[in-house]
Amino acid sequence: MAPKLTRVGFHWRAAMQHDNVPNWDMWLREIEALGIGTLFIGHDASGMRNYNPLTGELDPRGIPADAHPGIEGMIRDLRSIGVEPALRIDTTGGIRANSIPNQVIDSLAKAGVKCIQIWNEPNDDREWKDREVPPDWAERSIAWALPPCRHGLSLGLEMSLPPINPGADVNQFKIVVEQDAGDLFERGLAINIHLYPFNRLTWKGKFYPFDDVHQRGEQLTEAEYAALDPYYWHGFPREYINERRRNDAKPGVTIMQDSDGFLGWLVHEQHMKSVLGPNAAVPCRVTEMGPRPWQDLDKRYPRLTPEEHARQVALICQWFQDAAEIGGRKRPSWLRAGYFWILGCRVLGDWSYMFEADAFYGDWNMDRRAPEYNYPQTPIGHMPAIDAIKQLARNAVPTPEPPPAPIGPQVSAHILAAQEYLGQARAIVAGL
């Protein structure tokens, strides 16, 4: 079955993947049944089994025919069912300069990868040596990611800088121009993002941050509280939740002031167009996204029931397929794909447990969902959202992608203007 949800994907697992996957043949069939168009895989730069770091050579004959799968086998098998593998490259020792040799990009390109993201969330201490985030983390991570991105672009790949959750305080487009690399946007340089609505994507038909809980501190009624098991209210009494709602309300807050939700892509777009002009359409993938049933929740809102989680996941799928609006807006053409966090953990050989509660496949939430979603009634225990995605794929009619508009000249003009203003500002500072 050819993928129907062409812009919908999953983040494979939290741990790096270059070894074997338990029951890979079964998982390949399951990925095909989901009808998704792409899979995002975290990969350590040292993990190509048929890549010789001494010579920089990659021999396709070095991939065992029965590989199950190794990263090369995963790439091969995913492409065989029409699913686009997109990779995130990480490096031992965290984000650092000169840590991704060109040969690694070459090897992935030869294996069939078209989309590569360099590193992940440089504002997170887990991405740096000794868990120390430098004060100039944005500038450093971009400067060190640009050389491998430049090389990948020369091979015709889609290359992305490290993604962040969009916010008003950091404009990655501006930093790229300041580092005299704005020309790479004309060649297809991408900037990926993360969008987590957590448990507050929408409340009574309004999308965060414009819902009445966040804007007005709407009070929880006795009937609303009683409608859900106390588990879904985080075990808190109604009085405490209402106190939190009163204290944490932000009347009149805008998306530029609070982008910590799914509509954060609007801030990313504003950053892009303020630097590159109104016609800019820099490629972007949402490489982590989606409602989360357990971790990092806003206690003013209930946990998501398995059914509500499935409904919200289906809505986001439809948005990426141009079949729905979120917050009164359709998907912009530059937003190429979105990847739900996270397909699985232990069932995929990742025993870290850290993100087990986020897994769409797994047993963490089994006591909260209907028996038909648990083993042995189903071969793999999963959230009801999995069935919702499969149903959408069965009903979907693939739509052809329109050809991209020629925006190179407009982007070039805005880059030149931005560089000119930057030069003037430097001259002013130098004269002080």
C-alpha positions in Angstrom: 0.0 0.0 0.0 1.4 3.4 -1.0 1.5 5.9 1.9 -1.6 8.0 2.0 -0.7 10.3 4.9 2.3 11.6 3.0 3.2 14.5 5.3 2.6 12.6 8.6 5.3 10.6 10.3 6.6 9.3 13.6 9.8 10.0 15.5 11.1 6.4 15.7 12.4 6.2 19.2 14.4 8.4 21.7 17.7 6.4 21.6 20.0 6.5 18.6 19.4 3.7 16.1 22.2 1.9 14.2 21.8 -1.6 15.6 19.3 -4.3 15.1 15.6 -3.8 15.9 13.6 -6.6 17.6 11.1 -8.1 15.1 12.0 -5.6 12.4 10.0 -7.5 9.7 6.8 -7.1 11.9 7.5 -3.4 12.5 8.0 -2.8 8.8 4.6 -4.3 8.1 3.1 -2.2 10.9 4.7 1.0 9.6 3.2 0.2 6.1 -0.2 -0.4 7.7 -0.1 3.1 9.3 0.0 4.7 5.9 2.5 7.3 7.0 4.8 8.9 4.5 8.0 9.4 6.5 9.9 8.2 9.6 12.4 10.3 11.6 15.3 8.4 13.1 18.0 9.5 15.5 21.4 8.3 14.3 24.9 8.6 15.8 27.5 9.8 13.3 29.7 6.8 13.9 27.1 4.1 13.3 27.3 3.3 9.6 28.4 -0.3 9.5 29.6 -0.2 5.9 31.3 3.2 6.2 35.1 3.2 6.6 36.1 6.3 8.5 39.7 5.9 7.5 39.0 6.0 3.7 35.7 7.8 3.7 34.3 5.0 1.4 30.9 3.3 1.6 30.4 0.0 -0.2 26.7 -0.8 -0.7 27.8 -4.5 -1.0 28.8 -4.2 2.6 25.1 -4.2 3.6 24.1 -7.8 4.4 21.1 -8.9 2.4 19.4 -10.1 5.6 20.3 -7.1 7.7 17.7 -6.7 10.5 18.2 -4.0 10.0 21.1 -1.7 11.0 20.7 1.8 9.9 21.4 1.0 6.3 18.9 -1.8 6.3 16.3 0.4 7.8 16.8 3.0 5.1 16.7 0.3 2.4 13.5 -1.3 3.7 11.6 1.9 4.4 12.3 3.1 0.9 11.0 -0.2 -0.4 7.5 0.5 1.1 7.5 4.1 0.0 8.3 5.6 3.4 10.9 8.5 3.4 13.6 8.0 6.0 14.7 11.3 7.6 17.6 11.3 9.9 18.9 13.3 12.8 22.7 13.1 13.2 24.1 13.3 16.8 27.7 13.1 17.8 29.5 11.4 20.7 30.4 14.1 23.3 27.4 16.4 22.3 27.3 19.4 20.1 30.9 20.4 19.1 32.8 21.8 16.2 34.1 19.7 13.4 32.4 16.5 14.7 30.5 15.5 11.6 32.9 14.5 8.7 31.7 15.0 5.2 32.0 11.3 4.6 29.2 10.6 7.0 26.9 12.8 5.0 28.2 11.1 1.8 27.4 7.7 3.2 23.9 8.5 4.2 23.2 10.1 0.8 24.5 7.0 -0.9 22.3 4.8 1.3 19.3 6.8 0.0 18.6 9.4 2.7 17.3 12.7 1.4 16.6 14.7 4.6 19.1 15.2 7.4 18.9 17.3 10.5 22.1 18.2 12.4 21.7 17.7 16.2 18.8 18.5 18.4 17.5 21.3 20.7 20.8 23.1 21.4 19.1 25.0 24.3 18.8 21.6 26.2 21.7 20.7 28.5 21.4 17.0 27.5 22.9 18.0 24.1 26.2 19.4 25.4 29.2 17.9 27.1 29.0 17.9 30.9 25.4 19.1 30.5 26.5 22.8 30.4 24.7 25.0 27.9 26.9 27.9 26.8 25.4 31.4 26.9 25.8 31.7 23.1 24.4 28.2 22.4 22.3 29.4 19.4 25.3 31.1 17.6 27.7 28.2 18.3 25.3 25.4 17.3 24.4 27.2 14.1 28.0 28.0 13.2 29.1 24.4 13.8 26.2 22.9 11.9 26.6 25.1 8.8 29.6 23.2 7.3 27.9 19.8 7.2 24.7 21.5 6.0 26.6 23.2 3.2 28.2 19.9 2.1 24.8 18.1 2.2 23.2 20.8 0.2 26.0 20.4 -2.5 24.8 16.8 -2.8 21.2 17.8 -3.3 20.0 16.9 0.2 17.5 18.7 2.4 19.7 19.8 5.4 18.4 21.4 8.6 19.9 23.3 11.4 19.3 22.1 15.0 15.6 22.6 15.9 14.2 24.5 18.8 10.8 25.3 20.2 9.9 28.6 18.5 10.1 31.6 20.7 10.4 35.4 20.4 13.9 35.4 22.0 15.9 33.5 19.3 15.6 34.1 15.6 17.7 31.5 13.8 17.2 33.1 10.4 18.8 36.3 11.7 21.8 34.4 13.1 22.4 32.6 9.8 22.5 35.9 7.9 24.7 37.5 10.6 27.1 34.6 10.0 27.2 35.4 6.3 25.5 32.1 5.3 22.2 33.6 4.1 22.9 32.3 0.6 22.3 28.8 1.8 18.5 29.6 2.1 18.5 30.0 -1.7 20.0 26.5 -2.0 17.3 24.9 0.3 18.7 25.1 3.8 16.0 24.1 6.2 15.3 25.0 9.8 13.2 22.4 11.6 11.2 23.0 14.8 9.4 21.2 17.6 5.7 21.8 18.5 4.3 20.3 21.7 0.7 21.2 22.7 1.1 18.8 25.7 -2.4 18.4 27.2 -3.7 21.8 26.1 -4.0 21.8 22.3 -7.6 22.9 22.6 -10.1 23.7 25.3 -13.8 24.0 24.4 -13.0 24.7 20.8 -10.4 27.3 21.4 -6.7 26.6 20.8 -3.9 27.5 23.2 -2.9 30.3 24.0 -6.3 31.7 23.1 -8.5 29.4 25.2 -10.5 30.8 28.2 -8.5 28.9 30.8 -5.3 30.6 29.8 -6.8 34.0 28.9 -9.4 34.4 31.6 -8.7 31.8 34.2 -12.0 30.0 33.5 -13.1 28.1 36.6 -13.7 24.4 36.6 -17.2 23.5 37.6 -18.3 20.6 39.8 -19.9 18.8 36.9 -16.7 19.1 34.7 -14.6 17.8 37.6 -16.9 14.9 38.3 -17.0 13.9 34.6 -13.5 12.5 34.8 -11.7 10.2 37.1 -9.5 12.1 39.6 -6.5 10.6 37.8 -7.2 12.8 34.9 -7.1 15.9 37.2 -3.6 14.9 38.3 -5.0 13.8 41.7 -5.7 17.4 42.7 -8.9 18.7 44.2 -11.0 21.1 42.2 -10.2 24.0 44.5 -6.5 23.7 43.8 -7.0 23.6 40.1 -9.1 26.7 40.1 -6.5 28.5 42.2 -3.9 27.6 39.6 -6.2 28.8 36.9 -6.7 32.2 38.6 -3.1 32.7 39.4 -1.7 31.6 36.0 -4.2 33.4 33.7 -2.6 35.7 31.2 -5.3 38.1 29.8 -4.6 39.3 26.3 -1.5 37.2 25.8 -0.6 36.7 22.1 1.2 33.9 20.3 4.4 36.0 20.1 4.3 36.2 23.9 3.4 32.6 24.5 4.4 30.2 21.7 4.6 27.1 23.9 2.0 25.2 21.9 1.1 23.9 18.5 0.5 27.4 17.1 4.2 28.2 17.8 4.8 27.7 14.1 3.4 31.2 13.6 6.4 32.6 15.5 8.8 30.6 13.4 7.1 32.0 10.3 7.3 35.6 11.6 11.0 35.2 12.3 11.5 33.8 8.8 9.6 36.5 6.9 11.0 39.4 9.0 14.5 38.4 7.9 13.9 37.0 4.4 10.8 38.8 3.2 7.1 38.1 2.9 7.6 35.5 0.1 10.1 33.4 2.0 9.3 29.7 2.3 12.3 28.0 4.0 11.7 24.2 4.3 10.7 23.0 7.7 9.8 19.7 9.4 8.2 19.4 12.8 10.5 16.6 14.0 8.9 16.3 17.4 5.2 17.1 18.0 1.9 16.1 19.4 -0.2 15.9 22.5 1.5 14.0 25.4 -0.6 11.9 27.8 1.8 11.9 30.7 4.9 14.1 30.9 5.3 17.9 31.1 1.6 18.6 31.6 -0.1 21.8 32.5 -2.0 21.1 35.7 -4.8 23.6 34.8 -6.0 21.2 32.2 -6.9 17.5 32.5 -4.7 14.7 31.3 -5.8 13.4 27.9 -8.0 10.3 28.0 -6.9 7.8 25.3 -10.0 8.8 23.3 -9.2 12.5 23.5 -5.5 11.8 22.7 -6.7 9.9 19.5 -9.0 12.7 18.5 -6.2 15.4 18.8 -3.7 13.2 16.9 -6.2 12.7 14.1 -6.8 16.4 13.9 -3.1 17.1 13.6 -2.9 14.5 10.9 -5.7 16.1 9.0 -4.1 19.5 9.3 -0.8 18.2 7.7 -2.9 16.7 4.9 -4.7 20.0 4.3 -8.0 18.5 5.4 -8.5 20.6 8.5 -7.7 24.0 10.2 -6.1 24.5 13.6 -6.7 27.8 15.2 -8.4 29.0 12.0 -5.3 28.4 9.9 -4.2 25.9 7.4 -0.8 24.3 7.0 1.6 26.6 5.3 3.3 25.1 2.2 6.8 25.4 3.6 5.9 23.0 6.5 6.7 19.8 4.8 6.0 17.1 7.4 5.3 16.4 11.1 6.5 13.6 13.3 4.7 12.5 16.4 6.7 11.9 19.5 7.2 8.9 19.8 6.5 5.6 18.1 7.9 3.3 20.8 10.6 2.7 23.4 11.0 -0.8 24.9 9.2 -2.5 22.1 11.8 -1.0 19.7 14.8 -2.0 21.8 15.1 1.3 23.7 15.3 0.4 27.4 16.0 3.9 28.7 12.4 4.1 30.1 12.6 7.9 30.1 10.0 8.4 27.4 8.0 5.1 27.8 4.9 7.1 28.8 5.0 9.0 25.5 5.1 5.9 23.3 2.2 5.2 21.0 3.2 1.5 21.1 3.7 0.1 24.6 2.0 -0.8 27.8 2.3 2.3 30.0 -1.3 3.4 29.6 -2.8 -0.1 29.3 -5.0 0.3 32.4 -6.6 3.4 31.0 -7.6 2.1 27.6 -10.1 -0.5 26.4 -8.9 -4.1 26.4 -8.9 -4.4 22.7 -5.9 -2.1 22.5 -3.8 -4.4 24.8 -2.1 -7.7 24.3 -3.2 -10.5 23.8 -6.3 -9.0 22.1 -4.0 -7.2 19.7 -0.4 -8.3 18.7 1.2 -5.1 20.0 -0.3 -3.0 22.8 -0.9 0.5 21.5 -2.8 3.8 22.1 -6.2 4.2 20.3 -4.5 7.0 18.2 -2.8 4.2 16.2 -6.1 2.9 15.0 -7.3 6.5 14.3 -4.2 7.1 12.0 -4.8 3.8 10.2 -8.5 4.7 9.6 -7.5 8.1 8.3 -5.0 6.5 5.9 -7.7 4.1 4.6 -10.0 7.0 3.9 -7.4 9.5 2.6 -7.0 10.4 -1.1 -3.4 11.5 -1.8 -3.1 15.0 -3.2 -0.2 15.9 -5.5 2.3 18.4 -4.2 2.2 21.8 -6.1 5.5 22.9 -7.5 7.4 25.3 -5.2 7.2 29.0 -6.2 10.4 30.5 -7.4 11.4 32.7 -4.4 15.2 32.8 -4.9 15.4 36.4 -6.2 13.1 37.8 -3.4 15.1 35.9 -0.7 18.4 37.2 -2.1 17.2 40.7 -2.1 16.1 40.5 1.6 19.4 38.8 2.5 21.3 41.6 0.9 19.2 44.2 2.6 19.6 42.5 6.0 23.4 42.3 5.5 23.5 46.0 4.6 21.6 47.0 7.7 23.8 44.7 9.8 26.9 46.4 8.3 25.5 49.8 9.2 24.8 48.7 12.7 28.3 47.4 13.1 29.7 50.7 11.8 27.6 52.6 14.4 28.8 50.4 17.2 32.4 50.7 16.1 32.1 54.5 16.2 30.9 54.6 19.8 
